[in-house]
Amino acid sequence: MRPSKTAPVVLTLAVLLVLTLTSGSRPGGLLPLINKTFLLGLLLLVAGGLIVVANSGFFTLFAQGFRQIARLFFRKPRVMESDFFADDPASEFIQHLKSQAAFWAISSGLTLAVCSVLLTFYYYAFAI
């Protein structure tokens, strides 16, 4: 069963709602929660962006250059040249896993950042 596209947003909003409701009674109130929410959202957006850039093939030229340099210094064993090592059946699964991780990180990070901005508006409009 494939998860829906709104699952990360709903899950993030539910966790944020619980944290918001429980943070009202703590000393310091809502402001530390707003700061932590924004920083966590920013961290998730950066992580998701790095995964997207890595999946897009941006670093392939660097990897090919380092492979060529490695071939100059290290000899490849003949057993590695056989057809057994040519196809990696797990590469499709890993690619799918990377795309799902990027989707979850970007959607959760964006949700947290937007909620942080909305909580900031609420804090300065009603809490003071």
Summary of the structure (lengths in Angstrom):
residues: 128
radius of gyration: 22.1
end to end distance: 46.8
largest distance: 72.1
contacts: 306
relative contact order: 0.19
helix: 78%
strand: 0%
